[in-house]
Amino acid sequence: MEIVMAILLGLIGLAVCFVGLEVFFITLPIWGFVVGFFSGASLIHAWMGGGFFQTTLGIVVGLALGVLFAILAYFFWYFGVVFLCGSVGAMLGNGLSKAIGLDANWWLWIVGLVVGVLFALAALFLAIPVYLVIINTAMAGAAAIIAAVLMLFGRIDLNSFNNGPVAGTIDSFGWLATVIWIVLAVLGMLAQLGRLRKMVDFSLPEEKWVVATANR
């Protein structure tokens, strides 16, 4: 099962990292569900402890938030941008906390929440959605690629995601994981910017709170 999930995660990560802007609207509900599920499950894990996928309450709360976030992301596309930026901020906060040796689950959850909220607020108030999507899809896709590769080689499992894929990979490889993440993310951003220059007619909807459609 983990091998199948790793392959799917890797394929999604490659698409999101290198062509994230073009597949953004297709993946909005999926990303909303993933963000909601991991947010709910991580909250219960930080509160109750135990295995990440070993408590019924964590799974139920994660599924409920996942469905809610997926619906919101589908009907209001800019919620997808906010979710994306918030989740990348949370991954960054958790990863950096893990890298400097802050291992307590409650601490990682609080730092992830604070940085995630800051990134989400930036998405709400900065009027550059195209570049926010490019930057954050590249970072999210890069994290998914690294996590998928490590899962395929048995270096991490699903329980390692209790504080996000970045924290899980840093727990295995330390600062090397951070460097690889940054390099992959930069490559993804450059690839997407190069494709954006060729997509002369591409634009995001002017109205933010509507169902996702791209203008080409």
Order of alpha helices (4+ residues) and beta strands (2+ residues): alpha-alpha-alpha-alpha-alpha-alpha-alpha
